[in-house]
Amino acid sequence: MKAFRIFVLAISLICLASCKQEAKKAPTDTETQIAADTLIDYTALGSKQLYVDWDYDAAKKTLLKAVELNPKDDLSQANLAWYWMLEGNKDKSMEHIEMAKKANPDNMLWVQWHGWMCYFYDDFECADKYLRQAIAMQPAQRDAYFTLARMNYRNGNLEEALQLSQRAAQDSTGRVALSFHYILKGEHSRAREIAEAIETGPNDPYELLGLVPLYNMIGERDKSLQWLEKNYELRQPLLPWLRFMPIMRPLHGDERFDQLVEKIGAPSES
């Protein structure tokens, strides 16, 4: 009996030591979370949620997590800048685009995006500064030239707008800019020919979005709004910012435009 008690005690001690060892190996909640975080690409997920899924609450949460894990994640910082615009928070929008530029100062895109954001906020001096800075970083910069052209047209600087839109149209993908250029010159038939070529031939999502203001500028509002609806069906990535785009402002107040903005469901300005 004594031998049996010694055997049981020995087994108990072995079990106790084993359990302690297993307890040491068990990960903490923090370790488990860190391990899980390493398996998730928060940058890619946040981009998808914002531009593809239009799941704004999820995008906000994911992108904030991305920059918490890596403050130098320039893409997530830049995407957060766009997100905060949807909420009407200009200060945070500008803060995060600055963070994106600081994290990756050689990326021309963040400078251009800064210019776009300033333009969307009607800060023309700021927009001009960063759009021209983007051009200095990458001279063959269609989008920056085209934005400057639209901004100058809006401010009544027709000659400057003509020169800038012509420069933007020199790019092989600058058909929307070329159509815009012809509209400014009053050559609507040539502008319409280019728009129709975009409709029927190979195109990209950004050209199709460009058809909306082009057709409205030549007096074809119904066709303009038809293409806006088509862009919605195609889930054009930039549509959540539709109400901020200066070139779309002539459509504001049209019931069809307002209904589509509501369908997109982007966060309201606070």
N, C-alpha and C positions, 0 to 999 in steps of 0.2 A: 504493500500500500504506500509506504514511504517513497519507494522508487517511482510509483505511478504519479504521486504528487509532484515529485521533482521533474518528471517528464512534462506534466501539464504546465508547470511554471516555466519551464524552458520554452515550450511552444508559445506560451503567452508573451514571453519576452521577445521572441522572434517576431511574432505578429505585431507587437507594439512598435518595434524598430522599423518593421516594414511599412506600417501605416504612417509613421513619422516621415519616412523617406518619401512615400507617395505624396504626403501633404506638402512637402517641400517642392516637389516637382509640379504640383498643380498651379497653373498660371493665375495670377490675380486678374481682377476685372480690368485693370488698366492695361496689363500685358495682353489680355485677350483683345481689348479694343485696338491697341497699337497693331497687333497682328492682323486684325480685320482691316484696319485702315490701309495697311500696305498692300492688301489685295484689291483695293478699290482705286480706280483712276478717277479721282474726284474732278480733275480738270476736264477730262473728256466727258464725264457724266454730266457735269454742270453745264457745259456747252450744249450738249444734246437736249437737256431739259429746257434750256432757255430758248434755243433757236429752232429746234425740231419739234419737241413735245409741247412747247408752250405751257409747261408745268411750272409756273412762276414761283410758287411757294417752295417747291422742291429744289428749283434752281438756286434760289437765294440761300437755302440751307446748305446745299452741296458746295456752292462756290465759297461761302464763308468758311466751311470746313477745309476747303482746299487751301485757302490763304492762311488759315490757322496752322495747318500742318507745314506749309511752306510759304512764308510771306514773299518770297522771290518768284512765286508762280505768276509770271507776268500776264499770261493769257487769262487766268482766273481773275486777276486784279482788273484787267481791261473789261472782262465780261461783267464784273460787278459794277463797273462804272455805267455800263448800259442798263443794267438792272435798276440801279438807283434812279436813273432818269425816269423809268416807268412809274416809280413811286413819287416822282416829283421832288426828289431830294438832290438838288443841284450840288450842294456842298459835298455830299458823299460821292456823287458822280465824279466831280473834279478831283477829289482826294484819291480815288482809286485809279483814275487814268494817270495821275502823277506817279502813283506807286508802280504802275505797269512800266512807265517810261524809266523810272529809277532802277527797276529790276533788270531792264533790258534796254539800255539807252541807244543801242545800235539798230533797234527794230523800227524802221520807218512807219510801220502800220500803226503803232501806238501814237505817234506824233500826228498822223493823218486822222486817226479816230478822235484825238483831242480837238483837232480843227473842226471835224464834223459836229462834235458835241457842242462846241461853242456856237456853231452856226445854228444848230437846233434850238439853242437857248437865246438866239438873236443877239449874241455878243460878237458883232462883226469884226471888231478890232482883234479880238482873241482868235477868231476863226482865220482871219487873214494871216496872222502871225504863224500859226502852226501849220496851215496848209502850205504856205510858202516854204516853211522849214522842211516839210515832207518832200517838197519838190527839190529842194537843195540836196536832200539826202538821196533821192532817187529821181533824176530829171525826167525820165520817161514815166511820168506819174499821171495817168489819165484821170483818175478819180479826183485827185486834188485840183487839177486844172478845171474839171467839169464843175466841181462844187464852187470854186471861185467864180466861174462864169455865171452860175445860177445866182450866186450872192450879188454879183455886180448888176445883173439884170434886175433883180429885185430892188436894188438901191438906185435904179435909174441910170446906171453907167453902161449904156448900150454899147458904145465902141469897145470898151474894155471887155464886156461880156462876149462880144463877137470874136475878139482876138483870142480870148481864153477858150471859148468853145471850139474854135478852129484848131487850137493847139491840142485840146483833148481829143478831137476827132482824128488826129494823125495816127493814133494807136489803131491797130487792126481790129480791136474790139470796141472801138468808140462810135458805134453806129447811133446810139441814143444821143450822144453829144453832137454828132453831125446833123441829125434830124432837128435837134434843138437849135443848132446854128442856122439852119435854113428857116426855121420859124422866126428867129430874130430878124432875119433879112426879109421877111415877108414872102418867102417862097414856099408856101404851104403845100403845093403839089409835090415838090421835091421832098419835103419833109414827110409827106404821107407815103410816098414811094418807099422810103427807107423803113418807115414803121410797118408797112405791109410786108416788106422783105423779112423783117424780124419776126412777124407773125407766122409766116409760112415756111421759112427756112430754118436751118440750124440756129439755135439761140441758147441763151443761158437765163437762169432765173432773174438776174438783175436787169437784163434787157427787157424781159417781159414786164417787170415792175415799171420800167421806164415808159412803157406804152401808155400807162395811166395818165401821167401829166402831159405827155405829147399829144394824145388825142384831145384832151381837154383844152390845150392851148390853141388847137386849130378849130375849135368850136364843135367838136363831136363828143359831147358829154356822155351821151348814152353809151357810146363805144368805149369811152374812158372807164365808165363804171362797170361795164361788162368785163373789161380786162382786169379791173380791180377784183371782181368776184372770181375770175379765173385764177388770179394770183392766190386768192384765199383757198381755192380748191387744191392748188398745188403746194400749199403750205409754205409760201415764200418766207424765208427766214427773217426778213426785216419787217414784216407786217406788224408785229407788236408795237413798233415805234411809228406807225402810220400817222397818228395824230400829232406827232412832233415834227414831221417832215415839212419844211417850209414850202416845198414845191407842190405839196398836196393840199395846202391851205385853201386854195380856191374851191375845193370840193367840200370844205367844212360847211355844215348846215344843210347839205343835201341829205334827205332822209335815208337814201340808199347807202351813202358813205357812213353816216352815223350808226346805222344798223350793223354794218360790217365791223366797225370799230368795237361795237358791243359784243359781237360774236367772237371776236379775237380774244376778248376777256382779259386783256392785260391789266395789271394793277392800276388803280385810280391814283391820281395825284393827291397827296395828303395836304 
